[in-house]
């Protein structure tokens, strides 16, 4: 699986490299939690956000004064730590133990960045674009998920973000934040044996420091 991911990354970046005006790396924390829904069960409990990590490499191209395109591929973590109780039937309570769920993904996106330079070296911007996430690791103790075998290997969504670039002669420094808006869910299943219909979705925010090397 990882060999395929590396090959896809090389092909994706190679296609854009000839157009690249900036090659950049970015890294920082991810902040996420999970939302659960299981048919006929009313959840109540606490969710502790998972503080994970992310790292990306990418290229900026078609660079103009007020916009550019950016293609990136990298790694990120999603999940949370939850202690949940479910109300079953006529007031019966099902207690679930504290579970730490960490999912790992390889993620790729292409973004349109809309810029508004305030002066030459200070450039705030907003960005939006599609993304695809490939799950490469999931929690081993989620036995009930493995039984229903309904973890989605791929998930799709949109990146909504913004940040600021400090533009120097040969390099760019920056800080950006992205919200991962999902179209598909981490897991989505229908009733099987005693397991009821349900789904698992995530809410994830990235904060990344960026370093870019200007080619032209």
N, C-alpha and C positions, 0 to 999 in steps of 0.2 A: 504493500500500500504506500509506504513512504517513498519508495523508488518512483512510483507513478506520480506522486505529489511533487517530488523534486523535478521530474521531467516536465510536468505541466508548468511549473514555475519558470523553468529555463525557457521553454517555448514562449510563454506569455510575455516575459520581459524581453526576450530576443526580438520578437515582432515589433515591439515599441522602441527598442534601443536606438534604431537608426533615426528616429524622430526626436529622441530625448534631448532636452535642453538642460534639465537638472536630474541628476541621480541622487536619490535621497534614502536615508534610513530613518526609522522612527520607532520609538519604544516608550513604554510607560505602563501604568496600572489599568486594569479593568475593574469596574464596579458593577456587580450584577446580582439579581435574585431570580427565583423561579416562581411561576404561577401554575398552580395545579387545579385541575377540575376532574372530579370523578362522579359519575352519574349517581344521583339519589343520595349522595353523601354531602353533608354540610361541614366544610372545614372550619376550624378555628384554632389559632395558634400563633406562633411567632416565626418570622423569617429574619435571619441574619444575613446581611449582604456578604457575598464572597468578594474579597479583594484578590484579584488575580493579576496576570501580566499579559503583555502583548509585545510583538516585535514585527516590523514590516520593512520590506525594501520595495522601492518603487521608482517611477520616472514621471517627470512633468514634461509636457510637450504641447505644441501649438500655443506657445506662450505669448499672450498679448497684454496690453496694458490693463485691461479690465477682466480678462478671463484666461484660463488655461485648462487643459485636460490633465488628469493624473491617474495612472494605473498602478496598483499596489497589490502585493501578495505577502502573506505572513501568517503568524501564529497568534492565537488568543485563547483565553480561558473564560468559561462562563459557569454559573452555578450559584449555589447558596448553601446555607446551613439552616435546617428547618426542624422545628418541633411542632407537630400538628396533631390535633385530635379531631375525629370525625364523628358526627352524630348519625347513628344508624337507626332506622325504623322509629320506634316509639321511645325516643330519648336514650337509647343505648349508646354508650360512648366507646369508640375504638381509639385507643391511644397508640400513636406511632412513635418510635424512639427518635431521638435527635439524629438526623442524617446529614452528612456533609456530601453534597453532590458537586463534583467538579468535572465538567466536560471540556475537552480540548478540541480545537478546530484549526484547520488551515483555511484562511479566508482570502478571497480575491475580490477586488472592486475596481471600477472605473468611475471617476468623479469629474463633474464639472465644477471648477472653482471660480466663483465670481468675486473679483477683487476691487478694492477701492483704495488706491494708494493715497495716504495722507501726506507723506513726503517720500523722497526716494527710497529711504532705507526702512520705512515702516509701512507694512502692507496688511491691513486686516482683510479677511475674506470669509465667504460662506461657501459650502460645498454640498452637493447632492449627487447621488448616483446609485446604480444597482450593485449588488454584491452576491456572492455565493459562498457558503461555508461548507466545508467537508469535515465531518466528525472523525477524529483519529483516536480518541480515547473517551471512555465513559466510566462512571463509578461501578466498581466490581460488586459492591454490596446491594445494588438495585436488582435483586433477584426477580422481583415480580415483573420488572421491565423486560428482563432477558426471557422470561417465560412467555410473554406475549409477543416478543420479537418485533416490536413496532417502533424501535428507535429509528428516526429518519437519518440515513447516512448523509444526505444533503439537505441544506436549508437555504432558502432564498429570502432576500429582503432588500432594504434600501438604507444607505448611509446618509444621515443628516448631520452635518457638522459645520465647524467654523474654527477660526483661529487667527493667528497673526504671524507674519514672516518678517524677519529682519534681514534685509537684502544687502550683502556686501559684495565686493568685487569678484571674489572667487567662490564664496560659500553663501548659503542661506541658513539661518538659525530660526527656529520657530516653536510654537506651542499650539496644539490643536486638540479639539474635543469632538467626539463622534457619538451619536446615538444610533444604535442598531434597531431599526424598525423592521419587524419580521413579517413575512408573508406566509411562510410555513412554520410549523412548530417542531420542537426537539423530538417530541413523541406524540402520536395520535393513534388511538386504538379503539376497536369495537369489542363488545362483550365476547369473552372466551372463558368457558367454564365458569368459575366464580368471580372472575375479574370483570368489573363493570366498565362501560364506555368511559373514556377519559382522554385527557391530553395534558402535556407539559409544555409550557412556553417560558421564554426568558425575557428579562428587561436588562439591557446591557449598555453601559456607557464606557467609552475609552478616553483616556487623557494621555496624549503622546507628546514627547519632545521630539523635534525633527532636526536633522542635519542634512543639508543638501549641498552637492558639489556641482557647480555650474560648468557646463560644457561649452556653451556658446552664448 
